[in-house]
Amino acid sequence: MAKILPQIWCRPLILIKREIKTKMTYKITNWKTGATIHEYGETAKDCLENGVESGISFNNAELNCAELNYAKLNYAKLNNAKLNYAELNYAKLNNAELNYAKLNNAKLNNAKLNYAKLNYAELNNAKLNNADTHSIKYEFFGKLALQYNEIAGLRAAIVEGKIDGATYEGECACFVGTIANVAHTNYENLAVQRNPDSLTERWFLAISKDDTPETNPISKITLNWIDEFLLLTNIPAKKDAA
């Protein structure tokens, strides 16, 4: 028996060692170059959270369909990342950079997006129910209060898809540009000052020409904010967009 027992007990130990050796860690790659950005943990959430905590930039990351619910991604750099169909429900994305990110059909319900940068991000059919955008909303309300005569015209422009967050001038313009169009003046003459770094202007950068509340969740949220502001202040929404 003394010779048989070691053979019986050693075999499982050998198998365990092999499993540990061959166990794969999760890898996030750059969709443009195929290069590895970061490798850690067993899931996309583990890998991304660890990388963000370590100060790693995930620009151009390939994260389509990734399960990132409840992920802690404050200050994450995800510019131009592919996050189509990704699940980011309850994720913390405060101050995150998502410029040019592709978030089509992504789920961002109850996500925290205060001070997040969404310049030119694609959000077609994305879900943003109950997303935390309070800081953006409150700043937006403050700007609306300065230009209350133009609110109804701004609302009409959003409904009709006449917002282009990337430009201050033209028939379709950004927040400040649209206010100027409605007021029939140059944007430099408005009470609301041009400020590309403001939360409101960064928010409007996620709206492009022909985007409507039916096709762009940012447009829909913004329209709801305007209606809420009008209800709170009893300002009628009758004026057409210029």
Residue pairs with C-beta under 8 A, 6 or more apart in sequence:
25 39
25 40
25 41
25 42
25 47
26 39
26 40
26 41
26 42
26 43
26 44
26 46
26 47
27 36
27 38
27 39
27 47
28 36
28 37
28 38
28 39
28 44
28 47
28 48
28 51
28 58
28 61
28 62
28 63
29 35
29 36
29 37
29 61
29 62
30 36
30 37
30 60
30 61
30 62
31 60
31 61
31 62
31 81
31 82
32 60
33 60
37 51
37 56
37 57
37 58
37 60
37 61
38 47
38 48
38 50
38 51
38 54
38 56
38 58
39 47
40 46
40 47
40 50
40 51
41 47
41 50
43 67
44 63
44 66
44 67
44 68
45 66
45 67
45 68
45 69
45 70
45 71
48 58
48 61
48 63
48 66
48 68
48 71
48 73
48 76
49 71
49 72
49 73
51 58
52 58
52 72
52 73
52 74
52 75
52 76
57 77
58 76
58 77
58 78
58 81
59 77
59 78
59 79
59 80
59 81
60 79
60 80
60 81
61 78
61 81
61 82
62 81
62 82
63 78
63 81
63 82
63 83
63 86
64 82
64 83
64 84
64 85
64 86
65 84
65 85
65 86
66 83
66 86
66 87
67 86
67 87
68 86
68 87
68 88
68 91
69 87
69 88
69 89
69 90
69 91
70 89
70 90
70 91
71 88
71 91
71 92
72 91
72 92
73 91
73 92
73 93
73 96
74 92
74 93
74 94
74 95
74 96
74 112
75 94
75 95
75 96
76 93
76 96
76 97
77 96
77 97
78 96
78 97
78 98
78 101
79 97
79 98
79 99
79 100
79 101
80 99
80 100
80 101
80 102
81 98
81 101
81 102
82 101
82 102
83 101
83 102
83 103
83 106
84 102
84 103
84 104
84 105
84 106
85 104
85 105
85 106
86 103
86 106
86 107
87 106
87 107
88 106
88 107
88 108
88 111
89 107
89 108
89 109
89 110
89 111
90 109
90 110
90 111
91 108
91 111
91 112
92 111
92 112
93 108
93 111
93 112
93 113
93 116
94 112
94 113
94 114
94 115
94 116
95 114
95 115
95 116
96 113
96 116
96 117
97 116
97 117
98 116
98 117
98 118
98 121
99 117
99 118
99 119
99 120
99 121
100 119
100 120
100 121
101 118
101 121
101 122
102 121
102 122
103 121
103 122
103 123
103 126
104 122
104 123
104 124
104 125
104 126
105 124
105 125
105 126
106 123
106 126
106 127
107 126
107 127
108 126
108 127
108 128
108 131
109 127
109 128
109 129
109 130
109 131
110 129
110 130
110 131
110 132
111 128
111 131
111 132
112 131
112 132
113 131
113 132
113 133
113 136
114 132
114 133
114 134
114 135
114 136
115 135
115 136
115 199
117 202
118 202
118 203
118 205
118 206
118 218
119 165
119 202
119 205
119 206
120 166
120 205
120 206
120 208
121 206
123 206
123 216
123 217
123 218
124 215
124 216
125 215
125 217
126 217
127 217
128 217
128 218
128 221
131 221
133 203
133 221
135 199
136 199
136 200
136 203
137 225
139 198
139 199
139 200
140 199
140 200
140 203
140 222
140 225
141 225
141 229
143 175
143 192
143 198
143 200
144 151
144 154
144 226
144 229
145 233
146 190
146 191
146 192
147 154
147 179
147 183
147 190
147 191
147 192
148 233
148 235
149 183
149 239
150 179
150 182
150 183
150 239
151 226
151 229
151 230
151 235
151 237
152 230
152 235
152 236
152 237
152 238
152 239
152 240
153 178
153 179
153 181
153 182
153 239
153 240
153 241
153 242
154 175
154 178
154 179
154 182
154 226
154 241
155 223
155 226
155 227
155 230
155 237
156 162
156 237
156 239
156 240
156 241
157 163
157 172
157 178
157 181
157 182
157 241
158 207
158 212
158 213
158 219
158 222
158 223
158 226
159 212
159 213
159 223
160 212
160 241
161 172
161 209
161 210
161 211
161 212
161 219
162 171
162 172
162 178
162 209
162 241
163 172
163 173
163 174
163 175
163 178
163 204
163 207
163 208
163 209
163 211
163 219
164 170
164 172
164 173
164 174
164 177
164 207
164 208
164 209
165 174
165 175
165 201
165 203
165 204
165 205
165 206
165 207
165 208
166 174
166 205
166 208
167 173
167 174
167 177
168 174
168 176
168 177
168 180
168 187
168 194
169 177
169 187
170 177
171 181
172 209
173 180
173 181
174 201
174 204
174 205
175 192
175 200
175 201
175 203
175 204
176 187
176 190
176 192
176 194
176 201
177 187
178 241
179 187
179 190
179 192
180 186
180 187
180 189
180 190
181 241
181 242
182 239
182 241
182 242
183 189
183 190
184 242
187 194
188 194
194 201
195 201
196 202
203 218
203 222
204 218
204 222
206 216
206 218
207 216
207 218
207 219
207 222
208 216
211 218
211 219
212 219
213 219
213 220
213 223
214 220
226 237
227 237
229 235
230 236
230 237
